[in-house]
Amino acid sequence: MSALSHTELILLGLLSGGPAHAYQLIQRVRSMRVDRWARVPESTLYATLRRMEAQGWILGEPEPGDRGQARTTFHRTAHGDDRLKQLVSLGLASPEPMYS
């Protein structure tokens, strides 16, 4: 089993609430005050989303933005559902503090 990634776990969990683009995910992290118990660096969020898409855990679909710029809406895939279950199981099997 692979290493526990808190950012992946949080993003996959947030996508349980439905598809979202990156800025919506950032808003969800802020509104849920995730920073109280886990680090989700906004500076690495886009890179993490791209990595998760390359792994097949999420699917990004480009769509027109409000001001003509395209943005990508992310959906969790069935493979992403499996990855989320794997990460939760790993976290429960060997819990570690989110902050050290």
C-alpha positions in Angstrom: 0.0 0.0 0.0 1.3 3.4 -0.8 2.0 6.2 1.6 -0.7 8.3 3.1 -1.1 11.7 1.4 -3.2 14.1 3.5 -3.7 16.4 0.5 -4.9 13.6 -1.7 -7.2 12.3 1.0 -8.7 15.8 1.6 -9.2 16.6 -2.1 -10.7 13.2 -2.9 -13.0 13.6 0.1 -14.0 17.1 -0.9 -14.9 15.8 -4.3 -17.5 13.6 -2.6 -19.5 16.8 -2.4 -19.7 16.9 -6.2 -17.5 18.1 -9.1 -15.5 21.3 -8.5 -12.8 23.5 -10.0 -9.6 24.2 -8.1 -10.8 27.6 -6.7 -14.0 25.9 -5.4 -11.9 23.3 -3.7 -9.8 26.0 -2.1 -13.0 27.7 -0.9 -14.2 24.4 0.6 -10.9 23.9 2.4 -11.2 27.4 3.8 -14.9 27.2 4.8 -14.4 23.9 6.5 -11.4 25.2 8.3 -9.3 22.2 7.3 -6.2 24.1 8.2 -7.1 23.5 11.9 -6.1 19.8 11.5 -4.2 19.3 8.2 -2.0 21.2 5.8 -3.4 21.7 2.3 -1.0 24.1 0.7 -2.7 26.2 -1.9 0.6 26.6 -3.6 0.7 22.8 -4.4 -3.0 22.2 -4.9 -2.8 22.6 -8.7 0.2 20.2 -9.0 -1.6 17.7 -6.7 -4.7 17.9 -8.9 -2.6 17.3 -12.1 -0.8 14.3 -10.4 -4.2 12.9 -9.3 -5.5 13.3 -12.8 -2.5 11.5 -14.3 -3.1 8.6 -11.8 -6.7 8.4 -13.0 -8.2 9.3 -9.6 -9.9 12.4 -10.9 -11.0 13.5 -14.3 -10.6 17.2 -15.4 -13.1 18.6 -17.9 -12.3 22.0 -19.3 -15.2 24.4 -19.5 -15.6 28.1 -20.3 -15.0 30.4 -17.4 -16.9 33.6 -16.4 -14.5 35.9 -18.2 -13.8 33.8 -21.3 -10.9 32.0 -19.7 -11.3 28.2 -19.6 -11.2 26.4 -16.2 -11.2 22.8 -15.4 -13.9 21.1 -13.3 -12.7 17.9 -11.5 -14.8 14.8 -11.0 -13.7 11.8 -8.8 -13.5 8.6 -10.8 -14.2 5.0 -9.7 -10.4 4.6 -9.4 -10.5 7.7 -7.2 -13.2 6.1 -5.0 -10.8 3.1 -4.6 -7.9 5.4 -3.8 -10.0 7.3 -1.2 -10.9 4.0 0.5 -7.3 3.0 0.5 -6.1 6.2 2.0 -8.8 6.1 4.8 -7.9 2.5 5.5 -4.2 3.3 5.7 -4.9 6.3 8.0 -7.0 4.2 10.3 -4.5 1.3 10.4 -1.6 3.5 11.4 -2.9 6.9 12.6 -0.4 9.6 12.8 -0.9 13.2 13.8 -1.7 15.4 10.9 0.6 18.1 12.4 3.8 17.2 14.1 
